[in-house]
Amino acid sequence: MKNSTWPGGSGERRRSLKTAAGKSRQLMYHISTQFIVAELIETSGWEAIKEQKKRITPRYVMLAVNHDKEMLALLPQGKVIIAQAGVVPHIHSVLLPTPRPQIVDEPELCV
């Protein structure tokens, strides 16, 4: 809208169109922000319910972000730090115990 001219209109008309576009932009921003926050609160609530808690803490917000692909795209794991959320639950595969093969005793055959 910047640097655009309106044929046959006065400056007032241009200003009114500019503010109308600004209002719709503000409304779209408000609606999209409200949707993102509602989605985040809903998934955080489900994470808290899974842990049998009634209060949503920053920990459950972090878990909800990590379990939702769209939220993880908005808030990447290495670039966003959520205060008081703790660490991401992950155990490296090297630290896990390796399963040992079962030794089966074969019965001795009496000949």
TIKOL-561046 format. One record per residue (C-alpha): x, y, z. Coordinates in nm, 3 decimals, padded with zeros to 5 digits. Layout:
<nuvos>
NUVO       xx       yy       zz
NUVO        X        Y        Z
...
</nuvos>
This chain:
<nuvos>
NUVO       xx       yy       zz
NUVO   00.000   00.000   00.000
NUVO   00.299   00.224   00.049
NUVO   00.392   00.425  -00.261
NUVO   00.065   00.336  -00.431
NUVO  -00.157   00.597  -00.592
NUVO  -00.531   00.596  -00.613
NUVO  -00.679   00.745  -00.928
NUVO  -00.909   01.041  -00.873
NUVO  -00.899   01.028  -00.494
NUVO  -00.794   01.282  -00.239
NUVO  -00.540   01.240   00.038
NUVO  -00.819   01.173   00.287
NUVO  -00.940   00.881   00.085
NUVO  -00.590   00.733   00.074
NUVO  -00.553   00.771   00.448
NUVO  -00.890   00.609   00.516
NUVO  -00.802   00.314   00.293
NUVO  -00.466   00.284   00.464
NUVO  -00.624   00.273   00.810
NUVO  -00.885   00.025   00.690
NUVO  -00.609  -00.203   00.568
NUVO  -00.430  -00.154   00.900
NUVO  -00.742  -00.251   01.093
NUVO  -00.790  -00.571   00.895
NUVO  -00.420  -00.651   00.940
NUVO  -00.457  -00.601   01.313
NUVO  -00.764  -00.821   01.319
NUVO  -00.587  -01.101   01.130
NUVO  -00.291  -01.076   01.367
NUVO  -00.524  -01.092   01.667
NUVO  -00.716  -01.392   01.533
NUVO  -00.405  -01.589   01.441
NUVO  -00.238  -01.514   01.776
NUVO  -00.553  -01.615   01.960
NUVO  -00.568  -01.943   01.768
NUVO  -00.202  -02.026   01.838
NUVO  -00.237  -01.951   02.209
NUVO  -00.559  -02.154   02.235
NUVO  -00.393  -02.449   02.062
NUVO  -00.090  -02.425   02.291
NUVO  -00.304  -02.410   02.606
NUVO  -00.518  -02.702   02.491
NUVO  -00.223  -02.929   02.416
NUVO  -00.050  -02.820   02.738
NUVO  -00.365  -02.910   02.928
NUVO  -00.367  -03.256   02.776
NUVO  -00.002  -03.302   02.875
NUVO  -00.087  -03.202   03.233
NUVO  -00.383  -03.441   03.239
NUVO  -00.155  -03.723   03.122
NUVO   00.064  -03.659   03.427
NUVO  -00.251  -03.639   03.647
NUVO  -00.198  -03.273   03.732
NUVO  -00.454  -02.992   03.732
NUVO  -00.219  -02.698   03.678
NUVO  -00.043  -02.615   03.352
NUVO   00.321  -02.538   03.428
NUVO   00.596  -02.436   03.184
NUVO   00.705  -02.801   03.179
NUVO   00.379  -02.905   03.015
NUVO   00.400  -02.616   02.769
NUVO   00.744  -02.742   02.662
NUVO   00.619  -03.102   02.631
NUVO   00.321  -02.985   02.427
NUVO   00.545  -02.789   02.191
NUVO   00.775  -03.089   02.147
NUVO   00.486  -03.325   02.069
NUVO   00.317  -03.099   01.813
NUVO   00.488  -03.070   01.473
NUVO   00.336  -02.730   01.385
NUVO   00.428  -02.579   01.722
NUVO   00.778  -02.722   01.695
NUVO   00.812  -02.544   01.360
NUVO   00.714  -02.214   01.527
NUVO   00.926  -02.268   01.837
NUVO   01.233  -02.472   01.736
NUVO   01.384  -02.677   02.016
NUVO   01.739  -02.542   02.003
NUVO   01.645  -02.176   01.953
NUVO   01.368  -02.119   02.209
NUVO   01.417  -02.159   02.582
NUVO   01.109  -02.184   02.803
NUVO   01.196  -02.073   03.157
NUVO   01.134  -02.322   03.441
NUVO   01.055  -02.602   03.191
NUVO   01.340  -02.840   03.267
NUVO   01.509  -03.057   03.007
NUVO   01.366  -03.246   02.713
NUVO   01.299  -03.607   02.809
NUVO   01.547  -03.802   02.597
NUVO   01.794  -04.079   02.676
NUVO   02.073  -04.127   02.426
NUVO   02.079  -04.478   02.278
NUVO   02.441  -04.530   02.389
NUVO   02.335  -04.493   02.752
NUVO   02.060  -04.753   02.731
NUVO   02.153  -05.103   02.849
NUVO   02.211  -05.352   02.571
NUVO   02.003  -05.668   02.587
NUVO   02.218  -05.967   02.668
NUVO   02.163  -06.286   02.473
NUVO   01.985  -06.553   02.670
NUVO   02.199  -06.859   02.738
NUVO   01.983  -07.166   02.722
NUVO   02.114  -07.474   02.897
NUVO   02.080  -07.770   02.668
NUVO   01.985  -08.090   02.846
NUVO   02.262  -08.347   02.846
NUVO   02.184  -08.665   02.662
NUVO   02.264  -08.982   02.848
NUVO   02.400  -09.247   02.616
</nuvos>
